Amino acid sequence: QVQLVESGGGSVQPGGSLRLSCAASGSIYSINVMGWYRQAPGKQRELVAAITSGGRTNYADSVKGRFTISRDNAKNTVYLQMNSLKPEDTAVYYCNADIVPVDYRITHFSYWGQGTQVTVSS
């Protein structure tokens, strides 16, 4: 079975930094897009950043210039470097990956990490 395990969340002061990691494991044939979403209390889940297998990236306007998404394909891991954090960045951050499983290679599925809390407050 495929699973995504996240780490790196925590509490920081405004202007601080955190780096989130998400490692995919299991019977994986290939991984297409990987990304990070976040959901604040009372709000819908939103895309924060995404990265293709070839390294092309996309960011929400609210995090451009502050967050950097990257991936290590050899480790099936995606990272989110978050700098200049703001209180409005406070949310649960979820890793997402579009994965082709070994046992059914003609299709693909969207997998989610367990979520990790990021809190930015003074």
C-alpha positions in Angstrom: 0.0 0.0 0.0 1.1 3.6 -0.7 1.4 6.1 2.1 2.7 9.6 2.5 4.3 10.6 5.8 4.8 14.2 6.7 7.1 15.9 9.1 8.5 19.3 10.0 5.5 21.2 11.3 5.6 23.2 14.4 5.2 26.7 16.0 7.2 29.7 15.0 7.2 33.5 15.4 6.3 35.7 12.4 9.3 36.0 10.1 10.5 32.6 11.1 11.1 29.5 8.9 10.1 25.9 8.7 10.8 23.1 6.3 8.1 20.4 5.7 9.0 17.0 4.3 6.7 14.4 2.8 8.0 10.9 1.9 6.0 8.5 -0.2 6.5 4.8 0.2 4.9 1.6 -0.9 4.2 -0.1 -4.2 4.9 2.9 -6.4 5.4 2.7 -10.2 5.8 6.4 -10.7 4.9 9.7 -9.1 3.6 12.6 -11.2 2.8 15.9 -9.5 3.5 16.3 -5.8 2.3 19.3 -3.9 1.3 20.9 -0.6 -2.1 22.0 0.4 -3.2 23.8 3.6 -6.5 24.2 5.4 -7.1 26.8 8.1 -10.0 26.5 10.6 -13.3 27.4 8.9 -11.7 27.6 5.4 -11.5 25.4 2.4 -8.3 23.5 1.6 -6.2 25.4 -0.9 -3.2 24.5 -3.0 0.0 26.1 -1.7 2.6 24.8 -4.1 3.1 22.0 -6.6 6.0 20.4 -8.5 6.1 18.1 -11.4 8.4 15.1 -11.8 10.5 17.3 -14.1 10.8 20.1 -11.6 8.3 22.6 -12.9 6.7 24.5 -10.0 3.6 26.4 -9.3 2.7 28.6 -6.2 -0.2 30.3 -4.7 0.1 34.0 -5.0 0.0 34.4 -1.3 3.3 32.4 -0.8 5.3 33.4 -3.9 8.7 34.7 -3.0 8.5 33.1 0.5 8.0 29.4 0.0 10.0 27.0 -2.1 8.9 23.6 -3.2 11.4 20.9 -4.2 11.6 17.2 -4.5 14.1 14.4 -4.4 12.8 11.8 -6.9 15.3 9.2 -5.7 13.8 9.4 -2.2 10.2 9.9 -3.3 10.2 13.0 -1.1 8.8 16.5 -1.5 9.8 19.4 0.6 8.3 22.8 1.3 10.7 25.5 2.6 8.7 28.2 4.3 10.4 31.5 5.0 9.1 34.8 6.2 6.2 33.1 7.8 3.1 35.1 8.6 0.2 34.5 11.0 -2.0 33.9 8.0 0.1 30.9 7.1 -1.2 29.1 10.1 -3.0 26.0 8.9 -2.8 22.2 8.7 -0.5 21.4 5.8 -1.2 18.3 3.7 1.1 16.6 1.3 -0.4 15.3 -1.9 1.0 13.1 -4.6 -0.4 11.8 -7.9 0.9 8.2 -8.0 0.7 5.3 -10.4 0.7 2.2 -8.3 2.7 -0.9 -9.3 -0.4 -3.2 -9.2 -2.5 -1.1 -11.5 -0.2 0.8 -13.8 -2.8 2.0 -16.4 -4.3 4.6 -14.0 -3.3 6.9 -11.2 -4.5 8.0 -7.8 -4.3 11.0 -5.6 -2.8 10.2 -2.1 -2.7 12.4 0.9 -0.4 12.8 3.9 -1.8 12.8 7.4 -1.4 16.6 7.8 1.0 18.6 10.0 0.2 21.7 12.0 2.0 24.9 11.2 1.3 27.7 13.7 2.7 31.2 13.2 2.1 33.6 16.2 3.9 36.1 18.3 
